[in-house]
Amino acid sequence: MKQLRRSLGVFDAVVVGLGSMVGAGIFVALGPAAGAAGAGLLPALGVVAVVAYCNAMASARLAALHPASGGTYVYGRERLGPFWGYLAGWAFVVGKTASCAAMALTVGAYLWPGQAHAVAVAAVVALTAVNYGGVQKSALLTRVIVAAVLAVLALVVVVSAGSGSQDLGRLALGGSDVSAGGVLQAAGLLFFAFAGYARIATLGEEVRDPARTIPRAVPLALGIALVVYAAVAVSVLAVLGPEALAASPAPLADAARAADAGWLVPVVTAGAAVAALGSLLSLILGVSRTTLAMARDGHLPSGLAAVHPRFRIPHRAELAVGAVVAVMAATVDVRGAIGFSSFGVLAYYGIANASAWTLGRSHRPLAALGMAGCVVLAFALPLTSVLSGAAVLAAGVVAYAVTRAPGRR
């Protein structure tokens, strides 16, 4: 079996993770989260930070022991058994494919709202071609994207902080709009933007010295993302207030307007498009690597396990993922898929924490907290997201049972 090329060090692995986390989510997720939590947006950010940390540490420890492409699909299979690995892979591939389409449509919505679907398809095709050239080229492009997005976010924070419109009293939790349920739902909605550290783990077969690199890269990427998200959330909430933030489809652009910095609006618009491209690039990488791992084990067509003889990447898996995402981006409205994606990814990390539980007594407190957090946030999501997510997971279970039936082996 051909192996992928190990070309990524700590810095590139951190950048790949940041490209997934500090992406389009920061430009679009704050509004819905504020709608659910009101002034409780910052506590919600704290809740999701705790759950994300537990998940990140579980992923890092498991990736160091099992440095193969596939992430929790591999960990679940090796630590809990084939079914749990399969279920994790199914949840990841389906949920993150929907996220890919959402990111592609975000690009279209910012760059050319009247032709959002066409632009989305073009973005998917272009980034699939970039990934086809090898993971190192993808990491280099992600490095440029992350630098540009961080610069835009820094501008938003600085301009907001120096604005006369900023009122730190808007951060106070007083008021009847803050509830525990709203805070948890907001945390669940924010979660999809924080799951990028999974991309580092799913690239385990392409990281140099994974036992050392992955445990360092995962908490570094998560820590940087948390600092960035907290700074931006505080700045935007202080300028707009919870009500205006909840009603805003483009909160960072509206914060720039409220701060009398009209010149910053087109910069933010461009930054949002670039951020979505960075997220889409990393998402396609992660989904294709999990597809590769599942194809190697016979859960998906064996042809998807092919590795390109020159570029040493899972080229058929990448083309297949790109094709599915392009079709979704051309035909569906994926705004409602964000909640569904969060449900699938929380199921994925629930299995990651269950896998980490098997590593020994010292790992169990954090793993237990992570499992509990994933369950609570998943079922705190809007009812439609919970029902659709549960239905898709159930369909995956049925498919597993059918394909593994004695007469089909």
HUJOQUI-V538055 format. One record per residue. N is the residue number from 1. OMEGA is omega as a letter, one per 20 degrees, with the letter a starting at -180 (none if undefined). Layout:
n=N omega=OMEGA
n=N omega=OMEGA
This chain:
n=1 omega=a
n=2 omega=r
n=3 omega=r
n=4 omega=a
n=5 omega=r
n=6 omega=a
n=7 omega=a
n=8 omega=r
n=9 omega=a
n=10 omega=a
n=11 omega=a
n=12 omega=r
n=13 omega=r
n=14 omega=a
n=15 omega=r
n=16 omega=r
n=17 omega=r
n=18 omega=r
n=19 omega=r
n=20 omega=a
n=21 omega=a
n=22 omega=a
n=23 omega=a
n=24 omega=a
n=25 omega=a
n=26 omega=a
n=27 omega=a
n=28 omega=a
n=29 omega=a
n=30 omega=r
n=31 omega=r
n=32 omega=r
n=33 omega=r
n=34 omega=r
n=35 omega=r
n=36 omega=a
n=37 omega=a
n=38 omega=r
n=39 omega=r
n=40 omega=a
n=41 omega=a
n=42 omega=r
n=43 omega=r
n=44 omega=r
n=45 omega=r
n=46 omega=r
n=47 omega=a
n=48 omega=r
n=49 omega=r
n=50 omega=a
n=51 omega=r
n=52 omega=r
n=53 omega=r
n=54 omega=a
n=55 omega=a
n=56 omega=a
n=57 omega=r
n=58 omega=a
n=59 omega=a
n=60 omega=a
n=61 omega=a
n=62 omega=a
n=63 omega=r
n=64 omega=r
n=65 omega=a
n=66 omega=a
n=67 omega=r
n=68 omega=r
n=69 omega=r
n=70 omega=r
n=71 omega=a
n=72 omega=r
n=73 omega=r
n=74 omega=a
n=75 omega=r
n=76 omega=r
n=77 omega=a
n=78 omega=a
n=79 omega=a
n=80 omega=a
n=81 omega=a
n=82 omega=a
n=83 omega=a
n=84 omega=r
n=85 omega=r
n=86 omega=a
n=87 omega=r
n=88 omega=r
n=89 omega=r
n=90 omega=a
n=91 omega=a
n=92 omega=a
n=93 omega=a
n=94 omega=a
n=95 omega=a
n=96 omega=r
n=97 omega=r
n=98 omega=r
n=99 omega=r
n=100 omega=r
n=101 omega=r
n=102 omega=r
n=103 omega=r
n=104 omega=r
n=105 omega=r
n=106 omega=r
n=107 omega=a
n=108 omega=a
n=109 omega=a
n=110 omega=a
n=111 omega=a
n=112 omega=a
n=113 omega=a
n=114 omega=a
n=115 omega=a
n=116 omega=a
n=117 omega=a
n=118 omega=r
n=119 omega=r
n=120 omega=r
n=121 omega=r
n=122 omega=r
n=123 omega=r
n=124 omega=a
n=125 omega=a
n=126 omega=a
n=127 omega=r
n=128 omega=r
n=129 omega=r
n=130 omega=r
n=131 omega=a
n=132 omega=a
n=133 omega=r
n=134 omega=a
n=135 omega=a
n=136 omega=r
n=137 omega=r
n=138 omega=r
n=139 omega=r
n=140 omega=r
n=141 omega=r
n=142 omega=r
n=143 omega=r
n=144 omega=a
n=145 omega=a
n=146 omega=r
n=147 omega=a
n=148 omega=a
n=149 omega=r
n=150 omega=r
n=151 omega=r
n=152 omega=a
n=153 omega=r
n=154 omega=r
n=155 omega=r
n=156 omega=a
n=157 omega=a
n=158 omega=a
n=159 omega=r
n=160 omega=a
n=161 omega=a
n=162 omega=a
n=163 omega=r
n=164 omega=r
n=165 omega=a
n=166 omega=r
n=167 omega=a
n=168 omega=r
n=169 omega=r
n=170 omega=r
n=171 omega=a
n=172 omega=a
n=173 omega=a
n=174 omega=r
n=175 omega=a
n=176 omega=a
n=177 omega=a
n=178 omega=r
n=179 omega=r
n=180 omega=r
n=181 omega=r
n=182 omega=r
n=183 omega=a
n=184 omega=r
n=185 omega=r
n=186 omega=r
n=187 omega=r
n=188 omega=r
n=189 omega=r
n=190 omega=a
n=191 omega=a
n=192 omega=a
n=193 omega=a
n=194 omega=a
n=195 omega=a
n=196 omega=r
n=197 omega=r
n=198 omega=a
n=199 omega=r
n=200 omega=a
n=201 omega=a
n=202 omega=r
n=203 omega=a
n=204 omega=a
n=205 omega=a
n=206 omega=r
n=207 omega=r
n=208 omega=r
n=209 omega=a
n=210 omega=a
n=211 omega=r
n=212 omega=a
n=213 omega=a
n=214 omega=r
n=215 omega=r
n=216 omega=a
n=217 omega=a
n=218 omega=r
n=219 omega=r
n=220 omega=a
n=221 omega=a
n=222 omega=a
n=223 omega=r
n=224 omega=a
n=225 omega=a
n=226 omega=r
n=227 omega=a
n=228 omega=a
n=229 omega=a
n=230 omega=a
n=231 omega=a
n=232 omega=a
n=233 omega=r
n=234 omega=a
n=235 omega=a
n=236 omega=r
n=237 omega=a
n=238 omega=a
n=239 omega=a
n=240 omega=a
n=241 omega=a
n=242 omega=a
n=243 omega=a
n=244 omega=r
n=245 omega=a
n=246 omega=a
n=247 omega=a
n=248 omega=r
n=249 omega=a
n=250 omega=a
n=251 omega=a
n=252 omega=r
n=253 omega=r
n=254 omega=r
n=255 omega=r
n=256 omega=r
n=257 omega=a
n=258 omega=r
n=259 omega=a
n=260 omega=r
n=261 omega=a
n=262 omega=r
n=263 omega=a
n=264 omega=a
n=265 omega=r
n=266 omega=r
n=267 omega=r
n=268 omega=r
n=269 omega=r
n=270 omega=r
n=271 omega=r
n=272 omega=r
n=273 omega=r
n=274 omega=r
n=275 omega=r
n=276 omega=r
n=277 omega=r
n=278 omega=r
n=279 omega=a
n=280 omega=r
n=281 omega=a
n=282 omega=r
n=283 omega=r
n=284 omega=r
n=285 omega=a
n=286 omega=a
n=287 omega=a
n=288 omega=r
n=289 omega=r
n=290 omega=r
n=291 omega=r
n=292 omega=a
n=293 omega=a
n=294 omega=r
n=295 omega=r
n=296 omega=a
n=297 omega=r
n=298 omega=r
n=299 omega=r
n=300 omega=a
n=301 omega=a
n=302 omega=r
n=303 omega=a
n=304 omega=r
n=305 omega=a
n=306 omega=r
n=307 omega=a
n=308 omega=a
n=309 omega=a
n=310 omega=a
n=311 omega=r
n=312 omega=r
n=313 omega=r
n=314 omega=a
n=315 omega=r
n=316 omega=r
n=317 omega=r
n=318 omega=r
n=319 omega=r
n=320 omega=r
n=321 omega=r
n=322 omega=a
n=323 omega=a
n=324 omega=a
n=325 omega=r
n=326 omega=r
n=327 omega=r
n=328 omega=a
n=329 omega=a
n=330 omega=a
n=331 omega=a
n=332 omega=r
n=333 omega=a
n=334 omega=r
n=335 omega=r
n=336 omega=a
n=337 omega=r
n=338 omega=r
n=339 omega=r
n=340 omega=r
n=341 omega=r
n=342 omega=r
n=343 omega=a
n=344 omega=a
n=345 omega=r
n=346 omega=r
n=347 omega=r
n=348 omega=a
n=349 omega=r
n=350 omega=r
n=351 omega=r
n=352 omega=r
n=353 omega=r
n=354 omega=r
n=355 omega=r
n=356 omega=r
n=357 omega=a
n=358 omega=a
n=359 omega=r
n=360 omega=a
n=361 omega=a
n=362 omega=a
n=363 omega=a
n=364 omega=r
n=365 omega=r
n=366 omega=r
n=367 omega=r
n=368 omega=r
n=369 omega=r
n=370 omega=r
n=371 omega=a
n=372 omega=r
n=373 omega=r
n=374 omega=a
n=375 omega=a
n=376 omega=a
n=377 omega=a
n=378 omega=a
n=379 omega=r
n=380 omega=r
n=381 omega=r
n=382 omega=a
n=383 omega=a
n=384 omega=r
n=385 omega=r
n=386 omega=a
n=387 omega=a
n=388 omega=r
n=389 omega=r
n=390 omega=r
n=391 omega=a
n=392 omega=r
n=393 omega=r
n=394 omega=r
n=395 omega=r
n=396 omega=r
n=397 omega=r
n=398 omega=r
n=399 omega=r
n=400 omega=a
n=401 omega=a
n=402 omega=a
n=403 omega=a
n=404 omega=r
n=405 omega=a
n=406 omega=a
n=407 omega=a
n=408 omega=a
n=409 omega=none
